[in-house]
């Protein structure tokens, strides 16, 4: 769920829009009607990898929905690929049928304890990337339904055409809340929140992304449900229902940078 880097990149907010999961959208005309009976994951211990990327669905399907922001509606997708035996996978946010569908991706890794966000790469007309060491802990691998919170600091390095332009630090807080959120009547979900503050400390800087001495703040909220519809059938599957967030530095002036509602899992186009 700003197109120099993914939503996650805490780059110069005056140069590009921060985006951890901000997607690349195609504008479509549609009416936003929430018709879902989605339920929150049960209080028993759950495996979050069954939701994100959903190990049963990612090989054949993608998350299909719309971004509702600024009074306009635009198509939004997320899909997952290049899954490796060490738990790493890439998340893409471009039309999966496009020839350039893989030019922008976020790298995640499931460990035995948590989901780590490690990197964002954008080669869609540019060649920029941001890497975090160690990765930011985003979700617990197994969750027992209680409030969960993890904090940490990760080294942040921003590259332009393979050259490091800025290095700094990302101070992050990740949370999962026990209390289900009612997104709309009949739509309850489990809420995850990531809050991040990135400070760039050294390097020559970049006109496309980072500036030494600058600090930026960012937040993303993810909402997971157990029964996201599978398009063209009566079946449902676990998955991400909503992603909303963006720059906290400009929230009071312009609100969130994105607000994406996923309506269903849809079959990936054939390669």
Buried (B, 14 or more C-beta within 10 A) or exposed (E): BBBBBBBBBBBBBEBBBBBBBBBBBEEEEEEEEEEBEBBBBEEEEBBBBBBBBBBEBBEEBBBBBBBBBEEEBBBBBBBBBEBEEEBBBBBBBBBBEEEEBBBBBBBBBBEEEBBBBBBBBBBBEBBBBBBBEEBBBBBBBEBEBEEBEBEBEBEBBBBBEEEBBBBBBBBBBBBBBEEBBEBBEEBBBBBBBBBBBBBBBEBEBBEBBBBBEBBBBBBBBBBBBBBBBBBEEEEBBBBBBBBBBBBBBBBEEEEBBBBBBBBBBBEBEEE
